[in-house]
Every structure is written in C-alpha cells, then in structure tokens.
C-alpha cells in the first residue's frame, strides 16, 4: 500500500514499493537537473532514505521509486520527507517541504 493525500502526506506499508511522479508547473526537468527525495527522523536526527534522480521522462516528469528494500528495515512510525529540485543552472527549489510520511508495519516475505 502506498497512498499520497492532497497535502502530500504519504502512508505506506513497510517493505512495499511506491512511486511519486513529480511534474513541475513552470519548469520541464531535463538533462543536468537533479531531483532529491530525502526521508528523515527528528528523533534519530539522520537521513534514512536519500534518492537522487537525474533521468526524466520526455515530458519532464521525475519518477521517484521507493523500493521494498528502502523501507523494510525502518521501524514503523511517523517520519518526514521532502523533495528538492536542483536545476542545471544551480537554482535550488524545495518543491515539497518537510511533510509527514507514515511507515506502517507489514509482513515481510522473501520470494
């Protein structure tokens, strides 16, 4: 299960796979740009997940994929994530500021 609500809050089951399709209204992502997804814990005060996307779809969409292995060892609970865009000319834009992500307990299977 992977759900993003209207306020960009995410709920997902530990060990599941989910994806975020990021398209900007006023900028088409392309070669030389970078999108960074980061998830942290205020309690632990360290990054738990960091993804860097540098390849984009032809329409400028960034596909951020959270694989099962990204969350399988994360203790269920509430965390924070944000998404930043760094353009090829060096501009930094936080497109989703620190927002809640809830990891729910799941049964972990190895296939």
C-alpha positions in Angstrom: 0.0 0.0 0.0 1.2 3.4 -0.9 -1.1 6.5 -0.6 -0.3 10.2 -1.1 -3.1 12.5 0.0 -3.9 16.1 -1.1 -1.5 17.6 1.4 1.4 15.3 0.0 1.3 13.2 3.2 2.3 9.6 2.5 1.2 6.4 4.1 3.0 3.1 3.1 3.4 -0.4 4.4 7.0 -1.3 5.5 8.7 -3.2 2.7 6.2 -2.2 -0.1 7.1 -0.4 -3.3 5.6 3.0 -4.1 6.3 5.7 -6.6 5.9 9.5 -6.8 5.5 11.2 -10.2 6.8 14.7 -9.9 5.9 17.2 -12.6 6.6 21.0 -12.2 4.1 23.5 -13.5 6.6 26.1 -14.6 9.7 24.1 -15.5 10.4 21.0 -17.6 13.0 18.8 -15.9 15.8 17.6 -18.3 19.4 16.6 -18.6 21.6 18.4 -16.0 18.8 18.8 -13.4 18.5 16.7 -10.2 15.6 15.8 -8.0 16.4 14.7 -4.4 14.0 12.8 -2.2 15.1 12.6 1.5 13.4 11.0 4.4 14.5 11.7 8.0 13.5 11.1 11.6 13.5 14.0 14.0 14.1 11.5 16.8 17.2 9.9 15.2 18.4 13.2 13.5 19.7 11.4 10.4 18.7 10.6 6.9 17.0 7.3 6.5 16.5 7.4 2.7 18.0 9.6 0.1 17.3 9.2 -3.6 18.8 11.3 -6.4 17.0 11.3 -9.8 18.8 12.6 -12.8 16.9 10.9 -15.7 13.5 12.2 -16.6 10.6 11.2 -18.8 10.2 13.0 -22.2 7.6 15.3 -20.7 9.9 16.4 -17.8 8.4 14.1 -15.2 10.7 12.7 -12.5 9.8 9.2 -11.2 10.8 8.7 -7.6 10.6 5.0 -6.7 10.7 3.7 -3.1 11.6 0.0 -3.3 10.7 -2.5 -0.7 14.4 -2.6 0.4 14.3 1.1 1.1 11.8 0.7 4.0 12.0 -3.0 5.0 14.4 -2.2 8.0 12.7 1.1 9.0 10.8 0.8 12.3 7.1 1.6 11.7 6.2 5.1 12.8 6.0 8.7 11.6 8.8 10.3 9.7 9.4 13.4 7.5 10.3 13.7 3.8 11.0 16.5 1.4 11.7 16.8 -2.3 14.1 19.4 -3.8 14.9 20.2 -7.3 18.4 21.5 -8.3 18.3 22.9 -11.8 21.3 22.7 -14.2 21.9 26.4 -13.6 22.3 25.8 -9.8 18.9 27.1 -8.6 17.6 25.1 -5.6 13.8 24.8 -5.1 12.2 22.8 -2.3 9.0 21.7 -4.1 7.6 19.6 -1.2 8.8 21.0 2.1 9.1 18.7 5.2 5.9 16.6 5.1 4.8 13.6 7.1 5.4 10.0 5.9 4.0 7.2 7.9 5.5 3.7 7.7 3.1 1.0 8.8 4.0 -2.4 9.9 3.8 -5.1 7.3 4.6 -8.8 7.0 7.9 -9.2 5.2 8.1 -12.0 2.7 11.1 -13.2 0.6 10.0 -14.6 -2.7 
